[in-house]
Amino acid sequence: MIWKFWLTLIILAILSINLYLTAAVYVDAKKQRSYVLYLPPAVWAFVSFFFPLSGFFIYWLMHHSTLVPREKSRFDY
Protein backbone atom coordinates (compact mmCIF):
# COMPACT_ATOMS: atom_id res chain seq x y z
CA MET A 1 0.00 0.00 0.00
CA ILE A 2 2.83 2.40 0.79
CA TRP A 3 4.44 1.77 -2.59
CA LYS A 4 1.40 3.30 -4.34
CA PHE A 5 1.95 6.51 -2.41
CA TRP A 6 5.62 6.69 -3.39
CA LEU A 7 4.87 5.78 -6.99
CA THR A 8 2.24 8.52 -7.18
CA LEU A 9 4.64 11.00 -5.61
CA ILE A 10 7.41 10.13 -8.10
CA ILE A 11 5.05 10.37 -11.08
CA LEU A 12 3.80 13.78 -9.91
CA ALA A 13 7.38 15.00 -9.46
CA ILE A 14 8.38 13.84 -12.95
CA LEU A 15 5.27 15.40 -14.47
CA SER A 16 5.83 18.72 -12.72
CA ILE A 17 9.48 18.83 -13.85
CA ASN A 18 8.34 18.03 -17.38
CA LEU A 19 5.77 20.84 -17.32
CA TYR A 20 8.36 23.26 -15.94
CA LEU A 21 10.85 22.44 -18.71
CA THR A 22 8.12 22.78 -21.33
CA ALA A 23 7.07 26.17 -20.00
CA ALA A 24 10.69 27.35 -19.82
CA VAL A 25 11.34 26.35 -23.43
CA TYR A 26 8.12 28.00 -24.62
CA VAL A 27 8.80 31.28 -22.80
CA ASP A 28 12.40 31.41 -24.00
CA ALA A 29 11.41 30.58 -27.57
CA LYS A 30 8.84 33.40 -27.54
CA LYS A 31 11.50 35.88 -26.36
CA GLN A 32 13.74 35.14 -29.34
CA ARG A 33 13.51 37.44 -32.33
CA SER A 34 13.83 34.63 -34.87
CA TYR A 35 12.57 31.08 -34.82
CA VAL A 36 15.07 28.44 -33.81
CA LEU A 37 15.42 26.04 -36.76
CA TYR A 38 12.46 27.91 -38.27
CA LEU A 39 10.08 26.30 -35.77
CA PRO A 40 7.55 28.36 -33.80
CA PRO A 41 7.57 28.31 -29.97
CA ALA A 42 4.53 26.04 -29.78
CA VAL A 43 6.35 23.31 -31.71
CA TRP A 44 9.35 23.57 -29.38
CA ALA A 45 7.01 23.28 -26.40
CA PHE A 46 5.37 20.22 -27.97
CA VAL A 47 8.77 18.58 -28.57
CA SER A 48 10.03 19.34 -25.08
CA PHE A 49 6.81 17.99 -23.51
CA PHE A 50 6.82 14.65 -25.31
CA PHE A 51 10.62 14.22 -25.27
CA PRO A 52 11.52 16.04 -22.03
CA LEU A 53 15.27 15.80 -21.64
CA SER A 54 16.17 15.30 -25.27
CA GLY A 55 13.83 18.07 -26.46
CA PHE A 56 15.18 20.49 -23.87
CA PHE A 57 18.77 19.56 -24.74
CA ILE A 58 18.19 19.95 -28.49
CA TYR A 59 16.59 23.36 -27.95
CA TRP A 60 19.51 24.47 -25.79
CA LEU A 61 22.04 23.08 -28.27
CA MET A 62 20.43 24.84 -31.22
CA HIS A 63 19.98 28.15 -29.49
CA HIS A 64 22.11 28.77 -26.39
CA SER A 65 25.26 26.72 -26.91
CA THR A 66 28.52 28.01 -28.34
CA LEU A 67 27.82 26.10 -31.56
CA VAL A 68 25.38 28.81 -32.66
CA PRO A 69 27.03 31.49 -34.79
CA ARG A 70 26.39 34.90 -33.35
CA GLU A 71 26.91 38.38 -34.69
CA LYS A 72 29.79 40.08 -32.99
CA SER A 73 29.20 43.49 -31.57
CA ARG A 74 31.86 46.16 -31.86
CA PHE A 75 32.78 45.60 -28.22
CA ASP A 76 33.71 41.92 -28.64
CA TYR A 77 37.46 41.33 -28.82
TIRO-2110 file (N, C-alpha, C; in Angstrom, 1 decimal):
// TIRO-2110
0.8, -1.2, 0.0, N, 1, A
0.0, 0.0, 0.0, CA, 1, A
0.9, 1.3, 0.0, C, 1, A
2.0, 1.2, 0.7, N, 2, A
2.8, 2.4, 0.8, CA, 2, A
3.5, 2.6, -0.5, C, 2, A
3.8, 1.6, -1.3, N, 3, A
4.4, 1.8, -2.6, CA, 3, A
3.6, 2.6, -3.6, C, 3, A
2.3, 2.5, -3.5, N, 4, A
1.4, 3.3, -4.3, CA, 4, A
1.6, 4.8, -4.0, C, 4, A
1.7, 5.1, -2.8, N, 5, A
1.9, 6.5, -2.4, CA, 5, A
3.2, 7.0, -3.0, C, 5, A
4.3, 6.3, -2.9, N, 6, A
5.6, 6.7, -3.4, CA, 6, A
5.6, 6.7, -4.9, C, 6, A
5.0, 5.8, -5.5, N, 7, A
4.9, 5.8, -7.0, CA, 7, A
4.1, 7.0, -7.5, C, 7, A
3.0, 7.3, -6.8, N, 8, A
2.2, 8.5, -7.2, CA, 8, A
3.1, 9.8, -7.0, C, 8, A
3.8, 9.8, -5.9, N, 9, A
4.6, 11.0, -5.6, CA, 9, A
5.7, 11.2, -6.7, C, 9, A
6.4, 10.1, -7.1, N, 10, A
7.4, 10.1, -8.1, CA, 10, A
6.8, 10.5, -9.4, C, 10, A
5.7, 10.0, -9.8, N, 11, A
5.1, 10.4, -11.1, CA, 11, A
4.7, 11.8, -11.1, C, 11, A
4.1, 12.4, -10.0, N, 12, A
3.8, 13.8, -9.9, CA, 12, A
5.0, 14.7, -10.0, C, 12, A
6.1, 14.2, -9.4, N, 13, A
7.4, 15.0, -9.5, CA, 13, A
7.9, 15.0, -10.9, C, 13, A
7.9, 13.9, -11.6, N, 14, A
8.4, 13.8, -12.9, CA, 14, A
7.5, 14.7, -13.9, C, 14, A
6.2, 14.6, -13.7, N, 15, A
5.3, 15.4, -14.5, CA, 15, A
5.4, 16.9, -14.2, C, 15, A
5.7, 17.3, -13.0, N, 16, A
5.8, 18.7, -12.7, CA, 16, A
7.2, 19.2, -13.3, C, 16, A
8.2, 18.4, -13.2, N, 17, A
9.5, 18.8, -13.9, CA, 17, A
9.3, 18.9, -15.4, C, 17, A
8.6, 18.0, -15.9, N, 18, A
8.3, 18.0, -17.4, CA, 18, A
7.6, 19.3, -17.8, C, 18, A
6.5, 19.6, -17.0, N, 19, A
5.8, 20.8, -17.3, CA, 19, A
6.6, 22.1, -17.1, C, 19, A
7.5, 22.1, -16.2, N, 20, A
8.4, 23.3, -15.9, CA, 20, A
9.3, 23.4, -17.1, C, 20, A
9.9, 22.4, -17.6, N, 21, A
10.9, 22.4, -18.7, CA, 21, A
10.1, 22.9, -20.0, C, 21, A
8.9, 22.4, -20.2, N, 22, A
8.1, 22.8, -21.3, CA, 22, A
7.8, 24.3, -21.3, C, 22, A
7.4, 24.7, -20.1, N, 23, A
7.1, 26.2, -20.0, CA, 23, A
8.3, 27.0, -20.2, C, 23, A
9.4, 26.6, -19.7, N, 24, A
10.7, 27.3, -19.8, CA, 24, A
11.1, 27.4, -21.3, C, 24, A
11.0, 26.3, -22.0, N, 25, A
11.3, 26.3, -23.4, CA, 25, A
10.4, 27.2, -24.2, C, 25, A
9.1, 27.2, -23.9, N, 26, A
8.1, 28.0, -24.6, CA, 26, A
8.4, 29.5, -24.4, C, 26, A
8.6, 29.9, -23.1, N, 27, A
8.8, 31.3, -22.8, CA, 27, A
10.1, 31.8, -23.4, C, 27, A
11.1, 31.0, -23.4, N, 28, A
12.4, 31.4, -24.0, CA, 28, A
12.3, 31.5, -25.5, C, 28, A
11.6, 30.6, -26.1, N, 29, A
11.4, 30.6, -27.6, CA, 29, A
10.6, 31.8, -28.0, C, 29, A
9.6, 32.2, -27.2, N, 30, A
8.8, 33.4, -27.5, CA, 30, A
9.7, 34.7, -27.4, C, 30, A
10.7, 34.7, -26.5, N, 31, A
11.5, 35.9, -26.4, CA, 31, A
12.5, 36.1, -27.5, C, 31, A
12.8, 35.0, -28.3, N, 32, A
13.7, 35.1, -29.3, CA, 32, A
13.1, 35.9, -30.5, C, 32, A
14.0, 36.6, -31.2, N, 33, A
13.5, 37.4, -32.3, CA, 33, A
13.3, 36.6, -33.6, C, 33, A
14.0, 35.5, -33.7, N, 34, A
13.8, 34.6, -34.9, CA, 34, A
13.6, 33.2, -34.4, C, 34, A
12.9, 32.5, -35.2, N, 35, A
12.6, 31.1, -34.8, CA, 35, A
13.8, 30.2, -34.8, C, 35, A
14.0, 29.4, -33.9, N, 36, A
15.1, 28.4, -33.8, CA, 36, A
14.8, 27.3, -34.8, C, 36, A
15.6, 27.0, -35.7, N, 37, A
15.4, 26.0, -36.8, CA, 37, A
14.1, 26.3, -37.5, C, 37, A
13.7, 27.5, -37.6, N, 38, A
12.5, 27.9, -38.3, CA, 38, A
11.2, 27.2, -37.7, C, 38, A
11.2, 26.9, -36.4, N, 39, A
10.1, 26.3, -35.8, CA, 39, A
9.5, 27.3, -34.8, C, 39, A
8.2, 27.4, -34.7, N, 40, A
7.6, 28.4, -33.8, CA, 40, A
7.7, 27.8, -32.4, C, 40, A
7.5, 28.7, -31.4, N, 41, A
7.6, 28.3, -30.0, CA, 41, A
6.6, 27.2, -29.6, C, 41, A
5.5, 27.1, -30.1, N, 42, A
4.5, 26.0, -29.8, CA, 42, A
5.1, 24.7, -30.2, C, 42, A
5.8, 24.6, -31.3, N, 43, A
6.3, 23.3, -31.7, CA, 43, A
7.5, 22.9, -30.8, C, 43, A
8.3, 23.9, -30.3, N, 44, A
9.4, 23.6, -29.4, CA, 44, A
8.8, 23.1, -28.1, C, 44, A
7.7, 23.7, -27.6, N, 45, A
7.0, 23.3, -26.4, CA, 45, A
6.5, 21.9, -26.5, C, 45, A
5.9, 21.6, -27.7, N, 46, A
5.4, 20.2, -28.0, CA, 46, A
6.5, 19.2, -27.9, C, 46, A
7.6, 19.5, -28.6, N, 47, A
8.8, 18.6, -28.6, CA, 47, A
9.3, 18.4, -27.2, C, 47, A
9.5, 19.5, -26.4, N, 48, A
10.0, 19.3, -25.1, CA, 48, A
9.1, 18.7, -24.1, C, 48, A
7.8, 18.7, -24.4, N, 49, A
6.8, 18.0, -23.5, CA, 49, A
6.8, 16.5, -23.8, C, 49, A
6.9, 16.1, -25.0, N, 50, A
6.8, 14.7, -25.3, CA, 50, A
8.2, 14.0, -25.3, C, 50, A
9.3, 14.7, -25.4, N, 51, A
10.6, 14.2, -25.3, CA, 51, A
11.4, 15.1, -24.3, C, 51, A
11.1, 15.0, -23.0, N, 52, A
11.5, 16.0, -22.0, CA, 52, A
13.0, 16.4, -22.0, C, 52, A
13.8, 15.5, -21.7, N, 53, A
15.3, 15.8, -21.6, CA, 53, A
15.9, 16.0, -23.0, C, 53, A
15.6, 15.2, -23.9, N, 54, A
16.2, 15.3, -25.3, CA, 54, A
15.7, 16.6, -26.0, C, 54, A
14.4, 16.9, -25.8, N, 55, A
13.8, 18.1, -26.5, CA, 55, A
14.4, 19.3, -25.9, C, 55, A
14.6, 19.3, -24.5, N, 56, A
15.2, 20.5, -23.9, CA, 56, A
16.6, 20.6, -24.3, C, 56, A
17.4, 19.5, -24.4, N, 57, A
18.8, 19.6, -24.7, CA, 57, A
18.9, 20.0, -26.2, C, 57, A
18.1, 19.5, -27.1, N, 58, A
18.2, 19.9, -28.5, CA, 58, A
17.9, 21.4, -28.6, C, 58, A
16.9, 21.9, -27.9, N, 59, A
16.6, 23.4, -27.9, CA, 59, A
17.8, 24.2, -27.4, C, 59, A
18.3, 23.7, -26.3, N, 60, A
19.5, 24.5, -25.8, CA, 60, A
20.7, 24.4, -26.8, C, 60, A
20.9, 23.3, -27.3, N, 61, A
22.0, 23.1, -28.3, CA, 61, A
21.9, 24.0, -29.5, C, 61, A
20.7, 24.1, -30.0, N, 62, A
20.4, 24.8, -31.2, CA, 62, A
20.4, 26.3, -31.0, C, 62, A
20.2, 26.7, -29.7, N, 63, A
20.0, 28.2, -29.5, CA, 63, A
21.0, 28.8, -28.5, C, 63, A
21.3, 28.1, -27.4, N, 64, A
22.1, 28.8, -26.4, CA, 64, A
23.5, 28.3, -26.3, C, 64, A
23.9, 27.3, -27.0, N, 65, A
25.3, 26.7, -26.9, CA, 65, A
26.2, 27.6, -27.7, C, 65, A
27.5, 27.3, -27.6, N, 66, A
28.5, 28.0, -28.3, CA, 66, A
28.6, 27.6, -29.8, C, 66, A
27.8, 26.6, -30.2, N, 67, A
27.8, 26.1, -31.6, CA, 67, A
27.0, 27.0, -32.5, C, 67, A
26.2, 27.9, -31.9, N, 68, A
25.4, 28.8, -32.7, CA, 68, A
26.2, 30.0, -33.1, C, 68, A
26.3, 30.3, -34.4, N, 69, A
27.0, 31.5, -34.8, CA, 69, A
26.3, 32.7, -34.4, C, 69, A
27.0, 33.7, -33.8, N, 70, A
26.4, 34.9, -33.3, CA, 70, A
27.1, 36.1, -34.0, C, 70, A
26.3, 37.2, -34.2, N, 71, A
26.9, 38.4, -34.7, CA, 71, A
27.7, 39.0, -33.6, C, 71, A
28.9, 39.4, -34.0, N, 72, A
29.8, 40.1, -33.0, CA, 72, A
29.5, 41.6, -32.9, C, 72, A
29.4, 42.1, -31.7, N, 73, A
29.2, 43.5, -31.6, CA, 73, A
30.6, 44.2, -31.7, C, 73, A
30.6, 45.5, -31.7, N, 74, A
31.9, 46.2, -31.9, CA, 74, A
32.7, 46.1, -30.6, C, 74, A
32.1, 45.7, -29.5, N, 75, A
32.8, 45.6, -28.2, CA, 75, A
33.4, 44.2, -27.9, C, 75, A
33.1, 43.2, -28.8, N, 76, A
33.7, 41.9, -28.6, CA, 76, A
35.1, 41.9, -29.2, C, 76, A
36.0, 41.4, -28.4, N, 77, A
37.5, 41.3, -28.8, CA, 77, A
37.9, 39.9, -29.0, C, 77, A
END
